[in-house]
Amino acid sequence: MLCSLRRAALDPGLSRVLVRLASKRFLPSAEAAQRNRSAKVTYGAVGAVTAATVISGWASNPAVECEDKHTYSRGGRWVEVGDATSFQPGEVYHLPVEEGHSILLARSNRGQLYATGSKCTYKGCDLKDGLFVNDTVACPKHDAAYDIATGVPVRGPGLEGLCTYRVEERRDGKVYVDIPKKEDMWVQGETVAMAKRDPRNKQVFAIVGGGAAAASACEAMGQNGYTGRIVMVTREAHLPYDRPELSKRLDPARDPTRLYLRESGFYEKYGIEVLTSSTVVSVDTKGKNITIEGPQGMRSQLDYDKCLYAAGADPVVPDVLGSDADNVHYLRTAEDATRIAD
């Protein structure tokens, strides 16, 4: 289990949250937030900006201890991987350690050796050709980046961290790595430890939207030690899912659960509330509350301390003849992909 709570406040990159302002759905609320600079609403300009300041600044709680301490991945078998002089500072090496398994061995510019899993936790791509800079290694295909010392994801679509293994430089001049001793102990990634909900903490963090940015924000909050209430509101009927996959393969959209970034049990474990099939119809930035319309049309109000816009954007419909024809489709949701496939 990887734990980043003690270092998260010093590493804003852990937030890895991209916030995009919906071009149509939430423009009035955004204008209201712009007028009231002191309003406790975080939003981004069209495109993307990081929410690192809010997530790691406001949510950071260094006094919180996570239940799962940062430990190395399960090992049990020390193997020699080469001469210590073979591994140069600022370089990363892809090393097969047994049939079907390999690791990354990196030596930082300070001379410290680190060993991690060799595949990106997002899609399983090899990291051997990735960029190694400032003690992070980046996937060459999807730009997911990981802290080589802790395995914690610091950028990109990967939510799981890399496995990390103990490394020793011994008196014989060789380097040894503690790798899993059994086949079933090899895993592609590990979950970064998060603080759980504490009912005594009455703070409320509202998230408008239910995509990858919203999911990342939830996890960044917990990783920074936040124990208050988190409420994610999404108009879709699903938990956050891997939306880019919709444009790659249409079949998975028939069963969106296959695209979920996290199962429902994950959000339940950490006390994160996900309100699906619900729409935020208004935001009162001065009163610090949002009005939510639920799946049955019932409206309710949620008071918040902070509110994060991570709603994405609607597809742009060209203003041309025929753009609204029955055989012209626009891709945004899993349901859109299913209609296209049909």
C-alpha positions as CSV (number, residue, x, y, z in Angstrom):
1,M,0.0,0.0,0.0
2,L,1.4,3.4,-1.0
3,C,0.9,6.3,1.4
4,S,1.4,9.9,0.3
5,L,-0.3,11.8,3.2
6,R,2.9,13.0,4.8
7,R,4.3,14.4,1.6
8,A,1.3,15.4,-0.4
9,A,1.2,19.0,0.8
10,L,4.7,19.5,-0.5
11,D,3.8,17.9,-3.9
12,P,1.0,19.7,-5.6
13,G,1.4,17.4,-8.6
14,L,-0.4,14.7,-6.7
15,S,-3.6,16.5,-7.3
16,R,-3.4,15.8,-11.0
17,V,-6.8,17.3,-11.4
18,L,-7.8,18.9,-14.7
19,V,-10.8,21.3,-14.3
20,R,-12.8,22.3,-17.3
21,L,-15.6,24.8,-17.5
22,A,-18.7,23.5,-19.3
23,S,-19.1,25.8,-22.3
24,K,-22.9,26.0,-22.0
25,R,-24.3,24.2,-18.9
26,F,-22.6,26.2,-16.2
27,L,-21.6,29.5,-17.8
28,P,-24.0,31.6,-15.7
29,S,-22.6,30.2,-12.5
30,A,-19.1,30.7,-13.7
31,E,-19.8,34.3,-14.4
32,A,-21.2,34.7,-10.9
33,A,-18.0,33.2,-9.5
34,Q,-16.0,35.6,-11.6
35,R,-17.9,38.5,-10.1
36,N,-17.4,37.3,-6.6
37,R,-13.7,36.7,-6.4
38,S,-14.0,35.7,-2.7
39,A,-16.5,32.9,-3.5
40,K,-15.5,29.5,-2.4
41,V,-15.9,28.0,-5.9
42,T,-13.0,26.7,-7.9
43,Y,-13.3,26.6,-11.7
44,G,-11.1,26.6,-14.7
45,A,-11.0,28.5,-18.0
46,V,-12.1,26.7,-21.1
47,G,-9.4,24.1,-21.7
48,A,-7.6,22.9,-18.6
49,V,-6.0,24.3,-15.5
50,T,-4.7,22.4,-12.4
51,A,-6.6,22.5,-9.1
52,A,-3.4,21.8,-7.2
53,T,-3.7,24.8,-5.0
54,V,-7.2,24.0,-3.7
55,I,-6.7,20.3,-3.4
56,S,-3.3,20.2,-1.7
57,G,-3.6,23.5,0.0
58,W,-7.1,23.6,1.5
59,A,-7.5,19.9,1.9
60,S,-4.1,19.1,3.3
61,N,-4.1,17.8,6.8
62,P,-0.6,16.6,7.8
63,A,-1.9,15.6,11.2
64,V,-4.0,12.8,9.8
65,E,-2.5,9.3,9.9
66,C,-3.6,6.9,7.2
67,E,-4.5,3.3,8.2
68,D,-2.2,1.9,5.6
69,K,1.4,2.9,6.0
70,H,3.6,3.3,2.9
71,T,5.3,0.0,2.5
72,Y,7.2,-1.7,-0.2
73,S,5.3,-4.2,-2.4
74,R,5.4,-7.8,-1.2
75,G,8.7,-9.4,-1.9
76,G,10.4,-12.4,-0.3
77,R,13.1,-13.3,-2.9
78,W,16.3,-11.2,-3.3
79,V,17.8,-11.4,-6.8
80,E,21.0,-9.9,-8.1
81,V,20.4,-7.5,-11.0
82,G,23.9,-6.3,-11.8
83,D,27.0,-4.4,-10.7
84,A,26.4,-1.1,-8.8
85,T,28.7,0.7,-11.2
86,S,26.4,-0.3,-14.2
87,F,23.6,2.0,-13.0
88,Q,24.3,5.7,-13.6
89,P,22.7,8.7,-12.0
90,G,19.8,10.1,-13.9
91,E,19.2,6.9,-15.8
92,V,16.4,4.2,-15.7
93,Y,16.9,0.6,-16.6
94,H,14.4,-2.1,-17.7
95,L,15.5,-5.4,-16.1
96,P,13.9,-8.8,-16.7
97,V,14.0,-10.6,-13.3
98,E,12.2,-13.8,-14.1
99,E,10.2,-15.3,-16.9
100,G,7.3,-13.0,-17.7
101,H,8.2,-10.3,-15.2
102,S,10.5,-7.3,-15.2
103,I,11.2,-4.2,-13.1
104,L,12.5,-0.7,-13.6
105,L,15.6,0.3,-11.7
106,A,16.4,3.9,-11.5
107,R,19.3,5.9,-10.0
108,S,18.4,9.4,-9.0
109,N,20.8,12.3,-9.5
110,R,21.5,12.0,-5.8
111,G,22.7,8.5,-6.3
112,Q,19.8,6.7,-4.7
113,L,18.6,3.5,-6.3
114,Y,14.9,2.7,-6.7
115,A,13.0,-0.3,-8.1
116,T,9.4,-0.2,-9.3
117,G,7.0,-2.1,-11.6
118,S,7.8,-1.8,-15.3
119,K,4.3,-1.2,-16.7
120,C,2.1,1.9,-16.6
121,T,-0.9,1.2,-14.4
122,Y,-3.3,2.9,-16.8
123,K,-3.1,0.6,-19.8
124,G,-0.2,-1.7,-19.0
125,C,2.2,-0.1,-21.5
126,D,6.0,-0.6,-21.0
127,L,7.7,2.2,-19.2
128,K,11.1,1.3,-20.5
129,D,11.0,3.9,-23.2
130,G,9.4,6.5,-20.9
131,L,11.0,9.8,-20.0
132,F,12.8,9.9,-16.6
133,V,13.1,13.4,-15.3
134,N,13.2,14.8,-11.7
135,D,12.7,11.4,-10.2
136,T,9.6,10.7,-12.2
137,V,9.0,8.3,-15.0
138,A,6.4,9.0,-17.7
139,C,4.5,6.6,-19.9
140,P,5.6,7.1,-23.5
141,K,2.0,6.5,-24.8
142,H,-0.4,8.2,-22.3
143,D,1.9,10.5,-20.4
144,A,0.9,9.0,-17.0
145,A,3.8,9.9,-14.7
146,Y,4.9,8.3,-11.4
147,D,7.2,9.2,-8.5
148,I,10.0,6.7,-8.9
149,A,10.7,6.7,-5.1
150,T,7.1,6.0,-3.9
151,G,5.3,4.8,-7.0
152,V,2.6,7.5,-6.5
153,P,1.0,8.8,-9.7
154,V,1.8,12.5,-10.2
155,R,0.2,13.2,-13.6
156,G,-2.0,11.7,-16.2
157,P,-4.8,9.2,-16.3
158,G,-3.4,6.5,-14.0
159,L,-5.0,6.3,-10.6
160,E,-3.1,3.3,-9.3
161,G,0.5,3.7,-8.2
162,L,3.5,1.6,-9.3
163,C,4.7,-1.3,-7.2
164,T,7.9,-0.4,-5.3
165,Y,10.6,-2.9,-4.3
166,R,13.5,-2.8,-1.8
167,V,16.9,-2.3,-3.3
168,E,20.3,-2.9,-1.7
169,E,23.8,-2.2,-2.8
170,R,25.9,-4.8,-1.0
171,R,29.6,-5.0,-0.1
172,D,30.2,-7.4,-3.0
173,G,29.5,-4.4,-5.3
174,K,26.3,-5.9,-6.6
175,V,22.7,-4.6,-6.6
176,Y,19.9,-6.8,-5.2
177,V,16.2,-6.3,-5.5
178,D,13.5,-7.9,-3.3
179,I,10.9,-9.2,-5.8
180,P,7.7,-11.2,-5.2
181,K,8.5,-14.8,-4.3
182,K,5.2,-16.2,-5.7
183,E,3.5,-15.8,-9.1
184,D,0.3,-14.5,-7.6
185,M,2.1,-11.8,-5.7
186,W,3.0,-9.9,-8.9
187,V,0.5,-7.1,-9.5
188,Q,0.5,-4.2,-12.0
189,G,-0.3,-1.5,-9.5
190,E,-1.3,-0.5,-6.0
191,T,-3.8,1.9,-4.6
192,V,-2.4,5.1,-3.0
193,A,-3.6,5.2,0.6
194,M,-6.3,7.7,1.5
195,A,-7.8,9.1,4.7
196,K,-11.3,7.9,5.4
197,R,-14.4,9.9,6.2
198,D,-14.5,11.2,9.8
199,P,-18.1,12.0,10.8
200,R,-16.8,14.6,13.3
201,N,-15.4,16.7,10.4
202,K,-18.3,18.8,9.3
203,Q,-16.6,20.3,6.2
204,V,-18.3,19.7,2.9
205,F,-16.5,19.6,-0.5
206,A,-18.9,19.6,-3.4
207,I,-17.8,18.4,-6.9
208,V,-19.9,19.3,-9.9
209,G,-19.3,16.7,-12.5
210,G,-18.6,12.9,-12.5
211,G,-15.7,12.4,-14.9
212,A,-12.0,11.5,-14.6
213,A,-11.2,15.0,-13.1
214,A,-13.9,14.6,-10.4
215,A,-12.6,11.1,-9.6
216,S,-9.0,12.3,-9.4
217,A,-10.1,15.2,-7.2
218,C,-11.8,12.8,-4.7
219,E,-8.7,10.7,-4.4
220,A,-6.4,13.7,-4.2
221,M,-8.5,15.0,-1.3
222,G,-8.1,11.7,0.6
223,Q,-4.5,11.4,-0.2
224,N,-3.9,14.9,1.3
225,G,-5.5,13.9,4.5
226,Y,-9.0,15.4,4.1
227,T,-11.6,13.6,6.3
228,G,-14.6,15.8,5.7
229,R,-17.6,15.1,3.5
230,I,-17.2,14.8,-0.3
231,V,-20.2,14.9,-2.5
232,M,-19.9,14.3,-6.3
233,V,-22.9,15.3,-8.4
234,T,-23.2,13.9,-12.0
235,R,-26.1,14.0,-14.4
236,E,-25.0,10.6,-15.8
237,A,-26.3,7.3,-14.5
238,H,-22.8,5.9,-14.0
239,L,-19.9,6.2,-11.7
240,P,-16.8,8.0,-13.2
241,Y,-15.6,6.1,-16.2
242,D,-12.8,6.2,-18.7
243,R,-14.5,8.5,-21.3
244,P,-11.7,8.5,-23.9
245,E,-12.3,4.8,-24.4
246,L,-15.7,5.6,-25.9
247,S,-14.0,6.9,-29.1
248,K,-11.6,3.9,-29.3
249,R,-14.1,1.1,-29.0
250,L,-17.9,1.4,-28.9
251,D,-18.7,-2.1,-27.6
252,P,-17.7,-1.5,-23.9
253,A,-20.3,1.3,-23.8
254,R,-23.0,-1.4,-23.8
255,D,-21.7,-2.3,-20.3
256,P,-20.3,1.0,-18.8
257,T,-19.3,-0.8,-15.6
258,R,-16.4,-2.2,-17.6
259,L,-15.1,1.4,-18.1
260,Y,-15.5,2.4,-14.4
261,L,-12.3,4.0,-13.0
262,R,-13.3,2.7,-9.6
263,E,-16.0,0.3,-8.4
264,S,-18.8,1.5,-6.1
265,G,-17.1,-0.3,-3.2
266,F,-14.2,2.1,-3.4
267,Y,-16.3,5.2,-2.9
268,E,-18.2,3.4,-0.1
269,K,-15.0,2.5,1.6
270,Y,-13.8,6.1,1.8
271,G,-17.3,7.6,2.5
272,I,-17.4,9.5,-0.8
273,E,-21.0,10.3,-1.9
274,V,-21.7,10.0,-5.6
275,L,-25.1,11.3,-6.7
276,T,-25.8,9.9,-10.1
277,S,-28.6,10.9,-12.5
278,S,-28.6,14.3,-10.7
279,T,-28.2,17.8,-12.1
280,V,-26.8,20.9,-10.5
281,V,-29.4,23.5,-11.6
282,S,-27.9,26.5,-9.7
283,V,-24.9,27.6,-7.6
284,D,-25.2,30.3,-5.0
285,T,-21.6,31.4,-4.5
286,K,-22.4,33.9,-1.9
287,G,-24.6,31.6,0.2
288,K,-22.2,28.7,-0.6
289,N,-24.9,26.2,-1.7
290,I,-25.9,24.3,-4.7
291,T,-29.4,23.2,-5.8
292,I,-29.6,19.6,-7.1
293,E,-32.4,18.0,-9.1
294,G,-32.5,14.3,-8.5
295,P,-33.5,11.5,-10.8
296,Q,-37.2,11.8,-9.8
297,G,-37.3,15.5,-10.3
298,M,-37.1,16.3,-6.6
299,R,-34.8,19.3,-5.7
300,S,-32.6,19.6,-2.7
301,Q,-30.0,22.0,-1.5
302,L,-26.4,21.2,-0.4
303,D,-24.4,23.7,1.6
304,Y,-20.6,23.5,0.9
305,D,-17.4,24.9,2.2
306,K,-15.7,24.5,-1.2
307,C,-17.0,23.7,-4.6
308,L,-15.0,22.3,-7.5
309,Y,-16.2,22.5,-11.1
310,A,-15.2,19.5,-13.1
311,A,-18.1,19.2,-15.4
312,G,-16.4,18.9,-18.8
313,A,-18.2,20.3,-21.8
314,D,-21.0,19.4,-24.2
315,P,-20.2,18.5,-27.8
316,V,-20.1,21.5,-30.1
317,V,-23.0,21.1,-32.6
318,P,-22.1,22.8,-35.9
319,D,-24.6,25.4,-37.1
320,V,-25.1,23.8,-40.5
321,L,-28.1,22.3,-42.3
322,G,-28.7,18.7,-41.2
323,S,-26.7,18.8,-38.0
324,D,-29.8,17.7,-36.1
325,A,-30.7,14.8,-38.4
326,D,-31.4,11.4,-36.9
327,N,-28.4,9.9,-38.5
328,V,-26.0,12.5,-37.2
329,H,-24.5,11.6,-33.8
330,Y,-22.4,13.4,-31.2
331,L,-20.2,11.5,-28.8
332,R,-20.0,12.4,-25.1
333,T,-21.6,9.7,-23.0
334,A,-21.8,5.9,-22.9
335,E,-25.4,6.2,-24.1
336,D,-24.2,8.2,-27.1
337,A,-21.6,5.5,-28.0
338,T,-24.3,2.8,-27.8
339,R,-26.6,4.7,-30.2
340,I,-23.7,5.1,-32.6
341,A,-22.9,1.4,-32.4
342,D,-26.5,0.5,-33.0
